[in-house]
Amino acid sequence: MNIALHPHALERLAERGAIEEEVIATVLQGESFPAKFGRTGF
């Protein structure tokens, strides 16, 4: 699976104290749920 983060999302990571590897691990291994506008949350 190819995961690409938008530049805005990368900026927000720093503001939230997270790193890109944590986001990717969550998408690959985390629990997913339906979110607004047909999106998927993790």
SERO-4910 file (N, C-alpha, C, O; in steps of 0.05 Angstrom, whole numbers):
BEGIN
 pado doro    nc1    nc2    nc3   cac1   cac2   cac3    cc1    cc2    cc3    oc1    oc2    oc3
  Met    A     17    -23      0      0      0      0     18     25      0     37     27     15
  Asn    A     12     43    -17     27     68    -19     11     90     -3    -12     96     -9
  Ile    A     24    101     17     12    122     33     27    148     29     51    150     34
  Ala    A     12    168     20     24    195     16      9    215     33    -16    215     33
  Leu    A     23    232     48     11    252     64     12    279     50     33    286     39
  His    A     -9    294     51    -10    320     39      9    339     55     13    334     79
  Pro    A     20    359     42     38    378     56     24    390     81     38    394    102
  His    A     -1    396     80    -15    407    103    -15    387    126    -12    395    149
  Ala    A    -20    361    120    -20    341    141      8    339    154     10    335    178
  Leu    A     29    341    138     56    340    149     61    363    167     75    360    188
  Glu    A     51    387    161     54    410    178     39    405    205     49    412    226
  Arg    A     16    394    203      0    389    227     13    368    245      9    369    270
  Leu    A     27    350    234     41    330    250     59    343    271     58    336    295
  Ala    A     75    362    262     93    376    280     78    391    302     86    391    325
  Glu    A     55    403    295     39    418    314     28    399    335     23    407    358
  Arg    A     23    374    328     10    355    346     30    337    360     23    320    376
  Gly    A     56    340    354     76    324    367     78    296    357     86    278    372
  Ala    A     70    291    333     70    264    321     92    263    299    102    284    290
  Ile    A     98    239    291    117    236    268    103    220    246     84    205    251
  Glu    A    114    223    222    102    210    199    100    179    202     81    167    194
  Glu    A    120    167    214    120    138    218     97    129    235     86    107    230
  Glu    A     89    145    255     67    138    272     41    138    256     24    120    259
  Val    A     38    157    239     13    159    222     12    135    203     -9    123    200
  Ile    A     34    129    191     34    106    172     28     80    187     13     64    176
  Ala    A     40     76    210     34     52    226      5     50    233     -7     29    233
  Thr    A     -7     73    240    -35     73    247    -53     66    223    -72     50    226
  Val    A    -46     76    200    -62     70    176    -59     41    169    -79     28    161
  Leu    A    -35     30    171    -30      2    164    -40    -18    185    -50    -39    177
  Gln    A    -39    -11    210    -44    -31    231    -67    -23    250    -76    -39    266
  Gly    A    -76      2    248    -96     12    267   -124      4    260   -130     -7    239
  Glu    A   -142      9    279   -170      3    275   -183     26    259   -178     49    264
  Ser    A   -199     19    239   -211     39    222   -241     41    228   -253     22    239
  Phe    A   -253     64    222   -281     69    226   -291     88    205   -276    104    195
  Pro    A   -317     87    198   -328    105    179   -328    134    190   -334    138    214
  Ala    A   -321    153    174   -320    181    182   -338    197    163   -348    187    143
  Lys    A   -341    223    168   -358    240    152   -348    241    123   -325    237    117
  Phe    A   -367    247    105   -361    252     77   -349    227     63   -334    231     44
  Gly    A   -356    203     72   -347    179     59   -318    172     64   -306    156     50
  Arg    A   -306    185     84   -278    180     91   -275    158    111   -295    148    122
  Thr    A   -250    150    116   -244    130    136   -227    142    157   -207    156    151
  Gly    A   -234    138    182   -218    148    205   -202    125    217   -209    102    213
  Phe    A   -181    132    231   -164    112    244   -159    119    273   -145    105    287
***
